[in-house]
Amino acid sequence: MVGDFSVMGFTDAFRVIPAVRRVRNEALDFIDSWKPDVAVLVDYPGFNVNLAKFLKRRGIKVAYYICPQVWAWAPWRVKKIGRRIDKALVVFEFERDFYSRHGIDAQWVGHPLGDLFATRRLDRDFLENGPLAGAAFLVALVPGSRTGEIERGFPVKAAAAKMIKKARPEVTFAAAVVKNEHADLVEGIAREAELDCPVFVGRTHEVMKRADFALATSGTATLELAHFRTPMVVLYRTNPGGLFFKRYLLTTPHVSLVNILAGRRVVPEFVYWRNHAETIAEAALSIISDDDAYRRALDDIERVAAAINTPGASENAARAILAMV
């Protein structure tokens, strides 16, 4: 149920507070009837950090898997988290050091994408004989997983794609989404922009694998693209309020996970609220139109992929949780 309240940005969060509070109370009623020894919180800090407070009051041990990225923004939250959890199960090695420095028992278990890709089997027929097989140079448009971010960000991607197409007519575009309703939304935006861009549902990894480049929304999708060694430009479109808060709360020089893991800017990234399609198109063209720049981008992405491709995160996390019982 919590997933229904996924939000993006500060101002969106206020809209769902009443519904989230209702779900929290329902969860606590269930917990009171079940009385677990350990509660495992997974991601979604807007809900789980608050829930952890009530779990601790009940004397329940709390493990947090895929911890809040307090190292990136609003780092003072780490004190609150330290009071409310017993163990942090982190997915990046540098997170262990960050949480440990703040007195929190932290264990690096690896990234769950490593487990996913160890067992994921791509549709070879789609890759070799599907509608994208003959593309000379394919640019994937990755619109994001939330309706709001698609509505805000995909029109800019579509406008940038039109500019790329004008400069490089041989480029083909394709979008990948998870839900049919998102396909309808993306198709409508592409049609309005007069962009030829087929939309594939449930083929995200195949499109990423086949793509030579991507315009991606900031988030886990950038790590998935890194796994497939797909260079990219990363976009995060917010509103004026979100841009204001970013200026004062963000503590890292980068917003994309690819750049954060690399410790430097290996892919162009943009946080904006106005339409900066021209700037985005120029950044993409500076890579795909320069063989040396493209090779450097491939090399940089290769090094980032190594940080997420080792399987075992799920088993490591499970063992750490069982040790708490």
Secondary structure, 3 states (H helix, E strand, C coil): CHHHHCCCCHHHHHHCHHHHHHHHHHHHHHHHHHCCCEEEEECCHHHHHHHHHHHHHCCCEEEEECCCCCCCECCCHHHHHHHHCCEEEECCHHHHHHHHHCCCCEEECCCHHHHHHHHCCCCHHHHHHCCCCCCCEEEEEECCCCHHHHHHHHHHHHHHHHHHHHHCCCEEEEEEECCHHHHHHHHHHHHHCCCCCCEEECCHHHHHHHCCEEEEECCHHHHHHHHCCCCEEEEEECCHHHHHHHHHHECCCCCCHHHHHHCCCCCCEEEECCCCHHHHHHHHHHHHCCHHHHHHHHHHHHHHHCCCCCCCHHHHHHHHHHCCC
